Structures are given as structure tokens and as C-alpha cells.
């Protein structure tokens, strides 16, 4: 299982995560920040569990290219 976590409050809206993993990330029209699709917010940390086979690689890239390093991809 893979867990993707984003600290959305610190997002600067650059969109690199959307480019790296378009099936999991979207830009919000409300505030211009990136949104982790399917995530649940708990105290500012937006978290979602994903399939290791399907989405791990592209979300790992999204975490790597994030200039403010607010995305974590954890293998459990």
C-alpha cells in the first residue's frame, strides 16, 4: 500500500504535481492551490491511499518535483 500526503496550506500552486500525476492531482479554481484527489483532510494534512502498481511512480515524481517539498509518498 502507498500513502500520499500533502500539506495543502503550504502549496504555492506551481502545478508540477498536476503535470507529473494528472490522475491524482488538480488545480483548484477557488484558491489556485493543488488538490490531492480522493484525499481526506486531517489537521492540514491531506492523505490518500493508492495502489502500488498503478500510481506509485508518478506520485513519487510529483513529490520529487514539488519545489516546497510538501508532498510525501510512503510505502507501507
PyMOL CGO cylinders between C-alpha atoms (Angstrom):
from pymol import cmd
from pymol.cgo import CYLINDER

trace = [
    CYLINDER, 0.00, 0.00, 0.00, 1.14, 3.54, -0.79, 0.3, 1, 1, 1, 1, 1, 1,
    CYLINDER, 1.14, 3.54, -0.79, 0.12, 6.63, 1.17, 0.3, 1, 1, 1, 1, 1, 1,
    CYLINDER, 0.12, 6.63, 1.17, 0.35, 10.08, -0.42, 0.3, 1, 1, 1, 1, 1, 1,
    CYLINDER, 0.35, 10.08, -0.42, 0.26, 13.09, 1.91, 0.3, 1, 1, 1, 1, 1, 1,
    CYLINDER, 0.26, 13.09, 1.91, 0.15, 16.79, 1.08, 0.3, 1, 1, 1, 1, 1, 1,
    CYLINDER, 0.15, 16.79, 1.08, 0.43, 19.83, 3.36, 0.3, 1, 1, 1, 1, 1, 1,
    CYLINDER, 0.43, 19.83, 3.36, -2.04, 21.83, 1.28, 0.3, 1, 1, 1, 1, 1, 1,
    CYLINDER, -2.04, 21.83, 1.28, -1.79, 25.05, 3.28, 0.3, 1, 1, 1, 1, 1, 1,
    CYLINDER, -1.79, 25.05, 3.28, 1.85, 25.40, 2.19, 0.3, 1, 1, 1, 1, 1, 1,
    CYLINDER, 1.85, 25.40, 2.19, 1.11, 24.79, -1.52, 0.3, 1, 1, 1, 1, 1, 1,
    CYLINDER, 1.11, 24.79, -1.52, 2.25, 27.58, -3.84, 0.3, 1, 1, 1, 1, 1, 1,
    CYLINDER, 2.25, 27.58, -3.84, 0.20, 26.34, -6.82, 0.3, 1, 1, 1, 1, 1, 1,
    CYLINDER, 0.20, 26.34, -6.82, 3.06, 25.73, -9.22, 0.3, 1, 1, 1, 1, 1, 1,
    CYLINDER, 3.06, 25.73, -9.22, 1.27, 22.75, -10.82, 0.3, 1, 1, 1, 1, 1, 1,
    CYLINDER, 1.27, 22.75, -10.82, 4.26, 20.43, -11.12, 0.3, 1, 1, 1, 1, 1, 1,
    CYLINDER, 4.26, 20.43, -11.12, 2.39, 17.67, -9.29, 0.3, 1, 1, 1, 1, 1, 1,
    CYLINDER, 2.39, 17.67, -9.29, -0.51, 18.00, -11.74, 0.3, 1, 1, 1, 1, 1, 1,
    CYLINDER, -0.51, 18.00, -11.74, 1.90, 17.55, -14.64, 0.3, 1, 1, 1, 1, 1, 1,
    CYLINDER, 1.90, 17.55, -14.64, 3.60, 14.54, -13.03, 0.3, 1, 1, 1, 1, 1, 1,
    CYLINDER, 3.60, 14.54, -13.03, 0.44, 12.73, -11.87, 0.3, 1, 1, 1, 1, 1, 1,
    CYLINDER, 0.44, 12.73, -11.87, -2.63, 14.15, -13.65, 0.3, 1, 1, 1, 1, 1, 1,
    CYLINDER, -2.63, 14.15, -13.65, -4.90, 11.33, -12.50, 0.3, 1, 1, 1, 1, 1, 1,
    CYLINDER, -4.90, 11.33, -12.50, -4.36, 12.20, -8.82, 0.3, 1, 1, 1, 1, 1, 1,
    CYLINDER, -4.36, 12.20, -8.82, -3.79, 15.99, -8.76, 0.3, 1, 1, 1, 1, 1, 1,
    CYLINDER, -3.79, 15.99, -8.76, -5.86, 19.02, -9.88, 0.3, 1, 1, 1, 1, 1, 1,
    CYLINDER, -5.86, 19.02, -9.88, -5.53, 22.78, -9.61, 0.3, 1, 1, 1, 1, 1, 1,
    CYLINDER, -5.53, 22.78, -9.61, -8.26, 24.40, -7.53, 0.3, 1, 1, 1, 1, 1, 1,
    CYLINDER, -8.26, 24.40, -7.53, -10.13, 27.22, -9.24, 0.3, 1, 1, 1, 1, 1, 1,
    CYLINDER, -10.13, 27.22, -9.24, -11.06, 28.60, -5.81, 0.3, 1, 1, 1, 1, 1, 1,
    CYLINDER, -11.06, 28.60, -5.81, -7.61, 29.28, -4.38, 0.3, 1, 1, 1, 1, 1, 1,
    CYLINDER, -7.61, 29.28, -4.38, -5.11, 28.29, -7.09, 0.3, 1, 1, 1, 1, 1, 1,
    CYLINDER, -5.11, 28.29, -7.09, -3.55, 25.54, -4.98, 0.3, 1, 1, 1, 1, 1, 1,
    CYLINDER, -3.55, 25.54, -4.98, -3.15, 21.90, -5.98, 0.3, 1, 1, 1, 1, 1, 1,
    CYLINDER, -3.15, 21.90, -5.98, -5.68, 19.39, -4.69, 0.3, 1, 1, 1, 1, 1, 1,
    CYLINDER, -5.68, 19.39, -4.69, -4.90, 15.73, -3.97, 0.3, 1, 1, 1, 1, 1, 1,
    CYLINDER, -4.90, 15.73, -3.97, -7.91, 13.92, -5.43, 0.3, 1, 1, 1, 1, 1, 1,
    CYLINDER, -7.91, 13.92, -5.43, -9.65, 11.47, -3.11, 0.3, 1, 1, 1, 1, 1, 1,
    CYLINDER, -9.65, 11.47, -3.11, -7.80, 12.70, -0.04, 0.3, 1, 1, 1, 1, 1, 1,
    CYLINDER, -7.80, 12.70, -0.04, -9.10, 13.32, 3.44, 0.3, 1, 1, 1, 1, 1, 1,
    CYLINDER, -9.10, 13.32, 3.44, -8.02, 16.36, 5.43, 0.3, 1, 1, 1, 1, 1, 1,
    CYLINDER, -8.02, 16.36, 5.43, -6.80, 15.85, 8.97, 0.3, 1, 1, 1, 1, 1, 1,
    CYLINDER, -6.80, 15.85, 8.97, -5.30, 18.91, 10.64, 0.3, 1, 1, 1, 1, 1, 1,
    CYLINDER, -5.30, 18.91, 10.64, -3.96, 20.35, 7.37, 0.3, 1, 1, 1, 1, 1, 1,
    CYLINDER, -3.96, 20.35, 7.37, -2.56, 17.06, 6.06, 0.3, 1, 1, 1, 1, 1, 1,
    CYLINDER, -2.56, 17.06, 6.06, -4.44, 15.71, 3.05, 0.3, 1, 1, 1, 1, 1, 1,
    CYLINDER, -4.44, 15.71, 3.05, -3.92, 11.95, 2.75, 0.3, 1, 1, 1, 1, 1, 1,
    CYLINDER, -3.92, 11.95, 2.75, -4.99, 9.22, 0.33, 0.3, 1, 1, 1, 1, 1, 1,
    CYLINDER, -4.99, 9.22, 0.33, -4.12, 5.53, -0.04, 0.3, 1, 1, 1, 1, 1, 1,
    CYLINDER, -4.12, 5.53, -0.04, -3.30, 4.45, -3.58, 0.3, 1, 1, 1, 1, 1, 1,
    CYLINDER, -3.30, 4.45, -3.58, -2.39, 1.30, -5.46, 0.3, 1, 1, 1, 1, 1, 1,
    CYLINDER, -2.39, 1.30, -5.46, 1.30, 0.49, -5.50, 0.3, 1, 1, 1, 1, 1, 1,
    CYLINDER, 1.30, 0.49, -5.50, 1.16, -0.78, -9.07, 0.3, 1, 1, 1, 1, 1, 1,
    CYLINDER, 1.16, -0.78, -9.07, -0.85, 1.97, -10.74, 0.3, 1, 1, 1, 1, 1, 1,
    CYLINDER, -0.85, 1.97, -10.74, 0.16, 5.29, -9.26, 0.3, 1, 1, 1, 1, 1, 1,
    CYLINDER, 0.16, 5.29, -9.26, 3.29, 4.95, -7.15, 0.3, 1, 1, 1, 1, 1, 1,
    CYLINDER, 3.29, 4.95, -7.15, 5.84, 6.06, -9.73, 0.3, 1, 1, 1, 1, 1, 1,
    CYLINDER, 5.84, 6.06, -9.73, 4.06, 9.19, -10.95, 0.3, 1, 1, 1, 1, 1, 1,
    CYLINDER, 4.06, 9.19, -10.95, 3.21, 10.34, -7.42, 0.3, 1, 1, 1, 1, 1, 1,
    CYLINDER, 3.21, 10.34, -7.42, 6.82, 9.73, -6.37, 0.3, 1, 1, 1, 1, 1, 1,
    CYLINDER, 6.82, 9.73, -6.37, 7.85, 12.04, -9.22, 0.3, 1, 1, 1, 1, 1, 1,
    CYLINDER, 7.85, 12.04, -9.22, 5.25, 14.60, -8.09, 0.3, 1, 1, 1, 1, 1, 1,
    CYLINDER, 5.25, 14.60, -8.09, 6.83, 14.61, -4.63, 0.3, 1, 1, 1, 1, 1, 1,
    CYLINDER, 6.83, 14.61, -4.63, 10.33, 14.97, -6.07, 0.3, 1, 1, 1, 1, 1, 1,
    CYLINDER, 10.33, 14.97, -6.07, 9.48, 17.93, -8.32, 0.3, 1, 1, 1, 1, 1, 1,
    CYLINDER, 9.48, 17.93, -8.32, 7.49, 19.86, -5.70, 0.3, 1, 1, 1, 1, 1, 1,
    CYLINDER, 7.49, 19.86, -5.70, 9.59, 23.00, -5.06, 0.3, 1, 1, 1, 1, 1, 1,
    CYLINDER, 9.59, 23.00, -5.06, 8.28, 23.44, -1.50, 0.3, 1, 1, 1, 1, 1, 1,
    CYLINDER, 8.28, 23.44, -1.50, 8.56, 19.70, -0.62, 0.3, 1, 1, 1, 1, 1, 1,
    CYLINDER, 8.56, 19.70, -0.62, 5.05, 19.37, 0.84, 0.3, 1, 1, 1, 1, 1, 1,
    CYLINDER, 5.05, 19.37, 0.84, 4.23, 16.01, -0.76, 0.3, 1, 1, 1, 1, 1, 1,
    CYLINDER, 4.23, 16.01, -0.76, 5.27, 12.72, 0.80, 0.3, 1, 1, 1, 1, 1, 1,
    CYLINDER, 5.27, 12.72, 0.80, 4.87, 9.28, -0.74, 0.3, 1, 1, 1, 1, 1, 1,
    CYLINDER, 4.87, 9.28, -0.74, 5.21, 6.43, 1.76, 0.3, 1, 1, 1, 1, 1, 1,
    CYLINDER, 5.21, 6.43, 1.76, 5.33, 2.72, 1.02, 0.3, 1, 1, 1, 1, 1, 1,
    CYLINDER, 5.33, 2.72, 1.02, 3.76, 0.62, 3.77, 0.3, 1, 1, 1, 1, 1, 1,
]
cmd.load_cgo(trace, "trace")
